[in-house]
């Protein structure tokens, strides 16, 4: 679907929903610049309109004495109802969320939403404790370098710079070099270009493809991923952890890897990118049979970019 055409239709719909010219202009700009964000605002206007209709129906059903009834009185009542409806809709009753989800179904899926062609792939046997982690490229026929290479060198450098401080903190917790950690985050998220998102587009900040096992108490995101069984890929829906920030994602990765003996071989000092990558695959971080090779290759790319300290 053409996003511009959808933005135009949203803009037309808003002309009858916005309550003043300023809010109408704001909604039109949002529809033009970010149709997905505009759906939330339009949904709020729909909710306000619905609440205004409810209030009007309640007033119409209330008997009047006729002594003070007039056109001006009706006008004041309508203005009051409109104000009350806007206030209720701003706080939310849940109706706007349902409307926004319905409207979002007609929007094109963003690249970062984890759907094809850049949907995250799953890792690790689903039944194997502890929590499963890791996401392989969505298309198993593509080498890891090609998947990560979908981002430009400038985007790769921006990714490294953006997450370098968090990677250093994870390095201090695990002993794993920050460049190794960033290399794995780059492989799992396509250098940040295909991050896992919830169905409504909410970011999960999960750069490492860590699954939400039974003990996970936080938010989750359901995503179609690629699992390998006997070297054969197949699609499946998995539940992934969702965080409040990238910093929380790096910290959770560090705690998951650092506290789990199954990853001890990967975290051995001086093992190099090849040893780290092989250790992660042997520990079951990913079910992709070529995961170690892809991870080592992207770690070398991350190290070559450098200049992040």
Buried (B, 14 or more C-beta within 10 A) or exposed (E): EEBEEBBBEBBEBBEEBBBEEEBBEBBBEBBBEBBBEBBBBBBBBBBBBBBBEEBBEEBEEEEEEEEEEEEEEEEEEBEEBBEBBBEBBEEEEEBBBEBBEEBBEEBEBBBBBBBEEBBBBBBBEBEEEBBBBBBBBBBBEBBBBEBBBBBEEEBBBBBBEEBBBBBBBBBEBBEBBBBBBBBBBBBBBBBBBBBBBBBBBEBBBBBBBBBBBEEBEEBBBBBBBBBBEEEEBEEBEBBBBBBEEBBBBBBBBBEBBBEBEBBEBBBBEEBEBBBBBBBBBEBBBBBBBBBBBBBBBBBBBBBEBEEBE
